[in-house]
Amino acid sequence: MLSEFDREVAQARADQERDASLKAAMRALREIGTLECIDCGATIAPARRRVYPSARRCLECQTAAEREAYLR
């Protein structure tokens, strides 16, 4: 049987996990709505958005970002 302290600790952890999940969900919702590339500001092509709805970069900038990450 859990003590009162253990129950409070468990509740605090559950609250922290819930808050983190909510923040992540809100961040994901904001990112999904991105219509412009975060790097160059160009409109992300509708075809790219259909294939990858949460795209944050246009194809050219995404390719450049992946190339840069690969070369590191």
C-alpha positions in Angstrom: 0.0 0.0 0.0 1.3 3.5 -0.9 1.9 6.1 1.7 0.4 9.6 1.3 3.8 10.9 0.3 4.2 8.2 -2.4 0.7 9.0 -3.8 1.6 12.7 -3.9 4.8 12.0 -5.8 3.0 9.7 -8.2 0.4 12.4 -8.8 3.0 15.1 -9.4 4.8 12.9 -11.9 1.5 12.1 -13.7 0.8 15.9 -13.8 4.2 16.6 -15.2 3.8 13.9 -17.9 0.4 15.2 -18.8 1.6 18.8 -19.1 4.6 17.7 -21.3 2.2 15.8 -23.5 -0.1 18.7 -23.9 2.7 21.1 -24.7 4.0 18.6 -27.3 0.5 18.3 -28.9 0.1 22.1 -29.0 3.5 22.4 -30.6 2.7 19.7 -33.2 -0.6 21.5 -34.0 1.2 24.8 -34.6 3.8 23.0 -36.8 1.2 21.2 -38.9 -0.3 24.5 -39.9 3.0 25.8 -41.4 2.4 26.9 -45.0 5.7 28.7 -45.4 9.3 27.3 -45.2 10.9 28.0 -41.9 14.2 28.6 -43.6 13.5 30.7 -46.7 9.9 31.8 -46.3 8.7 30.4 -49.6 5.3 28.7 -49.8 5.6 24.9 -49.4 4.3 23.3 -52.5 0.8 21.8 -52.1 2.0 18.4 -53.5 4.7 18.3 -50.8 2.1 19.2 -48.1 -0.2 16.4 -49.3 2.6 13.8 -49.1 4.1 15.3 -45.9 1.5 17.4 -44.1 3.8 18.4 -41.3 6.5 19.7 -43.6 8.2 22.7 -42.2 10.6 23.3 -45.1 10.3 23.5 -48.8 11.8 20.7 -50.8 15.0 22.7 -51.6 15.6 23.8 -48.0 14.9 20.3 -46.7 17.3 18.8 -49.1 20.0 21.3 -48.1 19.3 20.7 -44.4 19.6 16.9 -44.8 22.8 17.3 -46.9 24.3 19.5 -44.2 23.4 17.1 -41.5 24.9 14.2 -43.5 28.2 16.0 -44.0 28.7 16.8 -40.3 
